[in-house]
Amino acid sequence: MRGLRRFATPIALVALSACATRPPAPIHAPYRPRPAERAYERPPEWPRPLIAPAAPAPEGEDIPLSALPGWYAEDYSAALRAFVAGCAASRDSGVATVCRDARETGPLPEGGARLFLERNFRARRVGDQGVLTAYFVPEYEARETPEPPFTAAVRPRPSGIEALRPMGDRVAIEATPPEQALAWMKPEDLFVMQIQGSGVLDLPDGRRLKASVSVTNGLPFVAIGGILRQRGDLPAKGGSGDAIRTWLADHRGPEADTVMDQNPRYVFFGIGPDDGREPPGTAGIPLVAGRSIAIDPGFHDFGGAYWIDADSAALNGAPALYRRLVMALDTGGAIKGPVRADLYLGRGPQAGDEAGRVRHVLKLYALVPVQP
C-alpha cells in the first residue's frame, strides 16, 4: 500500500476539485492511546530479526525472552492472549500481578504484546531434556444401546456399593457387567478416548454428547505403542496415534483386547450435551488449543507460563519443531517428571492427526516474573 500512495496524489487532486461544492468532511480528533497502550509501543528493532539465537541456556540461569530459541518467530499477540486466558489459575503472587496488569492493559498488537512479555518475564531453563507429546478431543460415533461393533460401555463413576469395592485393573473392570452405560462405543475408540481424557460422541439421531473424565482406577498408564513395536506390529517410527487405533480396529476382538489390557489404567466418564467449547483442564480453566499443556503438578504449578522448544521428532510425518509460549493448565496419568509436557491441540480429526505424531525431544523453560 505504501507504493500506491505516491501515485494517488494527482488523482486525489482531481477528485477534490470536482467536489469543491460539497460540505467539508467532519474533523475527527486523532486517536490518543491510553497510558497502558502507550507503554507498549512497537520496540525499535521491529520487524523481527531473521536469525534465531544460538544454543539453549544452562539449567537454572535466567535469560531474557529474546534469547529463547525461536522467540523471534513467536506470535506475540496470541501468546499474550493465552497467558491472559490461563493466568488466573496461578497461585504465584508475581504471576498474579502480571496477570492483573495484562488484563487491565487489554489486547495489544504484535509489537506491544512482545514488549509486555519481555518487560515482565525472564526465562529459566528447567532440567536437561525430556519429551513432548500431544493430545486432543476425539469425535467418535456412539450408540445408546449395544450393537456390533459398538460393544464397549462408557462407564460412569461407580456409585453406592460399587464405589466401595476395589476397582482393580482394566481386565477386572471390563470382566464385570456395567451397572450403567452412558453410551456404547467401538472398543478401540473408547480406549483412545480414555487416553485423551475427553471426547465428543455422535449419536445416530444427530445429538452430540461431550464425555469428560470423572474418575480413574488410580493405576499407572502404560503406552501400548511400544508394545506393538516390540511385537513387530508397527514399524520403529510408525507408532502414531492413528496407526495404533487402526491396528486395534483391524484386530478387533481377543487380539486387540490382549494388547489394550497391557494398560491397566481405566477411566470413568461424566457425560452431557456438547456445547462446542474447549474442555476445562485440571486447573478448572478451559484449554486453549495449541497453547495449553498438561504437566506433572509435582514439579510445576498450574497457571504458570512456559516456553517449549521441541525438535527431533520420533514419529514419521511429524512437524519438525514446536516452539511457543504455553500455559500449564492440565495433567495426565502419563505426564511424569520435570521436563515432560503434553500439548493440547484441539478437537476433531485434524487435531487428532497431528497429536498422534507428536513425540519430540523437549527443552522446557519456565517464564519467571521480573521482580519490581
Secondary structure by P-SEA (a helix, b strand, c coil): cccccccaaaaaaaaaaaacccccccccccccccaaaaacccccccccccccccccccccccccccccccccccaaaaaaaaaaacccccccaaaaaaaaaaaaaccccaaaaaaaaaacbbbbbcccbbbbbbcbbbbbbbbccccccccccccccccccccccccccaaaaaacccccccccccaaaaaaaaaaccbbbbcccbbbbbbcccccccbbbbbaaaaaaaacccccccccaaaaaaaaaaaccaaaaaaaacccbbbbbccccccccccccccccccccccbbbcccccccccbbbbbbbccccccccccccbbbbbccccccccccccbbbbbbcccaaaaaaaaacccbbbbbbbccccc
